[in-house]
Amino acid sequence: MMISSTSNIRIKSIRKLKEKKERQDSGLFYIEGLRIVIEAFDKGAKIKTLIVNYDLLKNERGLALVEKANEQGIEVLEVSRDVFESIALKQNPQGLAAVAAQQLFKLDEIDTRDFGLWTALDSIADPGNLGTVMRTMDAVGGNGLILIGPTVDPYDTLAMRASMGALFSLKIVKASAEEFARWKRATSIPMIGSSDKASELYTEVEYPRDLILLMGSERQGMQEYLEKLCNQIVRISMVGSSDSLNLSIANAVILYEIFKQSHAGEQDKK
Amino acid sequence: MMISSTSNIRIKSIRKLKEKKERQDSGLFYIEGLRIVIEAFDKGAKIKTLIVNYDLLKNERGLALVEKANEQGIEVLEVSRDVFESIALKQNPQGLAAVAAQQLFKLDEIDTRDFGLWTALDSIADPGNLGTVMRTMDAVGGNGLILIGPTVDPYDTLAMRASMGALFSLKIVKASAEEFARWKRATSIPMIGSSDKASELYTEVEYPRDLILLMGSERQGMQEYLEKLCNQIVRISMVGSSDSLNLSIANAVILYEIFKQSHAGEQDKK
């Protein structure tokens, strides 16, 4: 049966997922758009409900996904165009959205034997920066993100949009400052921090295969307790009047230096 | 005399500068915050009016700037705290703002004999991306930006905020698609484009000292007519499921490869 009332209780609760508090309380999040919903599904996100409007959803891959979801016993909520548009964040929505369960991990759930490349972000505040870091991390074949301290919600709409689906390819770990410090001291994974006050240039360092790249926050830069946890600190060369780069830019510049050194670039898609 | 009415006609017209249309019609723009106003002043931006509230402005450098402006015959508008807060974009404003004249250049105003490094952006839509490209360009010692086709306003509040003052260090040129194509054909400045469809990796290219790095738009990527104008196209290696990077990230990754090759990194601030 199609839901055609915008004040339907299910619809109201889906709409509420745009609020951080509601996401926290429910452990759920909302995604919309053909590309991102398909990506979430393919990457094994825990999709609870698909929301569909057949007036808007004409895309074959989208329709195939609805069928697959039906087969797998995932709830499919058919809604009227009005209802869909009342939920949708974007104008001209594509008729496909989903509610999924969040998957945030703890530090002790990280497999340190097959660690690979991670970015740790201290107190990141800007959702666009967080999403962009995810997108770049995915592009260089990184494994995950550690979010330290108070952080913008990785399931924030803007963060997810900026991540372009990379959220579903990476392991996202949340930790308090204390938890992170304790874990780092107990593990032998090397950590390299980025700071414009460091003396060593990012291009002069040999990056190990297993590595945490630690970025300070947008406002405070690298905090002292985190700097002390680093095995090395690097800086990015600058000549202009700027005294710093955007966080996601600094992260990407170092990530691509690491990526280049790993020769992974030679095995890329082409 | 202090302006204490939020509906004062001058105050109203300043507040209106947050709208693109008003900026276009007046050729002016609005900036606020200690750091950015001081930077604009120091970099020779054409400041028409300083807006000051002395309850909020306690910073010595800020007060020194007001004095200097007075000496140079720049209008200083003293306003009440209420009025300042009615203009301010940010919460907890620092009591210093300014109105300045826009400085957009045409292609034939570029000195091609001392060209250096430029980024050209086709139809850029996101103000955060534009501001971030400016910030990175400044950090690598770039000379300017060419904005091709319909573009987000470089004097947009979000763009300026993301640029962190870099707007005042770079020459900003606007051109239509036709103007740009004509200019590029007439000049011998090499242009390298970025596209995920290119076969050559960005790390395998030798970048000349005078160079335009051309980025396609967020939505369309590299348009065919622009690709044809390029002397070379490069791509950035990727291994993840993402098929592209954020525009400002892709720009920065290539800019830092160019920067590294130029050895300018060895002469940086430290």
Boltz contact constraints between the chains, C-beta under 6 A:
constraints:
  - contact:
      token1: [A, 128]
      token2: [B, 128]
      max_distance: 6.0
  - contact:
      token1: [A, 132]
      token2: [B, 246]
      max_distance: 6.0
  - contact:
      token1: [A, 135]
      token2: [B, 242]
      max_distance: 6.0
  - contact:
      token1: [A, 135]
      token2: [B, 246]
      max_distance: 6.0
  - contact:
      token1: [A, 136]
      token2: [B, 249]
      max_distance: 6.0
  - contact:
      token1: [A, 138]
      token2: [B, 240]
      max_distance: 6.0
  - contact:
      token1: [A, 138]
      token2: [B, 242]
      max_distance: 6.0
  - contact:
      token1: [A, 139]
      token2: [B, 238]
      max_distance: 6.0
  - contact:
      token1: [A, 139]
      token2: [B, 240]
      max_distance: 6.0
  - contact:
      token1: [A, 139]
      token2: [B, 242]
      max_distance: 6.0
  - contact:
      token1: [A, 139]
      token2: [B, 245]
      max_distance: 6.0
  - contact:
      token1: [A, 141]
      token2: [B, 239]
      max_distance: 6.0
  - contact:
      token1: [A, 141]
      token2: [B, 240]
      max_distance: 6.0
  - contact:
      token1: [A, 166]
      token2: [B, 242]
      max_distance: 6.0
  - contact:
      token1: [A, 169]
      token2: [B, 240]
      max_distance: 6.0
  - contact:
      token1: [A, 169]
      token2: [B, 241]
      max_distance: 6.0
  - contact:
      token1: [A, 237]
      token2: [B, 265]
      max_distance: 6.0
  - contact:
      token1: [A, 237]
      token2: [B, 268]
      max_distance: 6.0
  - contact:
      token1: [A, 238]
      token2: [B, 139]
      max_distance: 6.0
  - contact:
      token1: [A, 238]
      token2: [B, 268]
      max_distance: 6.0
  - contact:
      token1: [A, 239]
      token2: [B, 141]
      max_distance: 6.0
  - contact:
      token1: [A, 239]
      token2: [B, 264]
      max_distance: 6.0
  - contact:
      token1: [A, 239]
      token2: [B, 268]
      max_distance: 6.0
  - contact:
      token1: [A, 240]
      token2: [B, 138]
      max_distance: 6.0
  - contact:
      token1: [A, 240]
      token2: [B, 139]
      max_distance: 6.0
  - contact:
      token1: [A, 240]
      token2: [B, 141]
      max_distance: 6.0
  - contact:
      token1: [A, 240]
      token2: [B, 169]
      max_distance: 6.0
  - contact:
      token1: [A, 241]
      token2: [B, 169]
      max_distance: 6.0
  - contact:
      token1: [A, 242]
      token2: [B, 135]
      max_distance: 6.0
  - contact:
      token1: [A, 242]
      token2: [B, 138]
      max_distance: 6.0
  - contact:
      token1: [A, 242]
      token2: [B, 139]
      max_distance: 6.0
  - contact:
      token1: [A, 242]
      token2: [B, 166]
      max_distance: 6.0
  - contact:
      token1: [A, 245]
      token2: [B, 139]
      max_distance: 6.0
  - contact:
      token1: [A, 246]
      token2: [B, 132]
      max_distance: 6.0
  - contact:
      token1: [A, 246]
      token2: [B, 135]
      max_distance: 6.0
  - contact:
      token1: [A, 249]
      token2: [B, 136]
      max_distance: 6.0
  - contact:
      token1: [A, 249]
      token2: [B, 252]
      max_distance: 6.0
  - contact:
      token1: [A, 252]
      token2: [B, 249]
      max_distance: 6.0
  - contact:
      token1: [A, 252]
      token2: [B, 252]
      max_distance: 6.0
  - contact:
      token1: [A, 252]
      token2: [B, 253]
      max_distance: 6.0
  - contact:
      token1: [A, 253]
      token2: [B, 252]
      max_distance: 6.0
  - contact:
      token1: [A, 253]
      token2: [B, 256]
      max_distance: 6.0
  - contact:
      token1: [A, 256]
      token2: [B, 253]
      max_distance: 6.0
  - contact:
      token1: [A, 264]
      token2: [B, 239]
      max_distance: 6.0
  - contact:
      token1: [A, 265]
      token2: [B, 237]
      max_distance: 6.0
  - contact:
      token1: [A, 268]
      token2: [B, 237]
      max_distance: 6.0
  - contact:
      token1: [A, 268]
      token2: [B, 238]
      max_distance: 6.0
  - contact:
      token1: [A, 268]
      token2: [B, 239]
      max_distance: 6.0
